[in-house]
Amino acid sequence: CIHGQLGIMGNLITGSDCTMLLIGLNSAVDPSALQRPDLDLAVVVDTSGSMAGEKIEYAREGLSRMLRHLMPQDTMTLVAFADDADILLDHEPAGSAALSEPIDGLRADGATNVYEGLRMAYQALESAPVEGRQRRVLLVSDGLPTAGITSGEQIIELARSYAALGIGLSTI
């Protein structure tokens, strides 16, 4: 059963008007009874100059909160990108104490090379496929590509080609 809600308010970042549409779904499925497959997650964080200030702080806080919801058998790869991209964590177990330090160390400076960040994350997940595990890239960014390959079509094609291999993409 689908339920819709409309909300109009001031944008918390820019102060301009913001319109949101919320669509809810009811289901007879009990979420506590579902068995989620183990997850290999690659988080790709925009650390370009436009993320300076509150944006990078929100990204760090969100990632720190997300860590608490990963299961012990999940793994996380962390890729930071600006002019170039760097792998800060590579298939680190979710319960590892090593996850917090690179997240806390994220700093913003430079241009926005979305393609390179995504490419590195996809390749990291592709390099260690394990049967029965879910593989997903999570892109955290505030803007448009300004460095490297900036063509929207090429970025979409990169995502499509890896989706065909079973690696999903979510964006924030």
Secondary structure, 3 states (H helix, E strand, C coil): CEEEEEEEEECCCCCCEEEEEEEEECCCCCHHHCCCCCEEEEEEEECCHHHCCHHHHHHHHHHHHHHCCCCCCCEEEEEEECCCEEEEEEEEECCCHHHHHHHHCCCCCCCCCHHHHHHHHHHHHHHCCCCCCEEEEEEECCCCCCCCCCCHHHHHHHHHHHHCCCEEEEEC
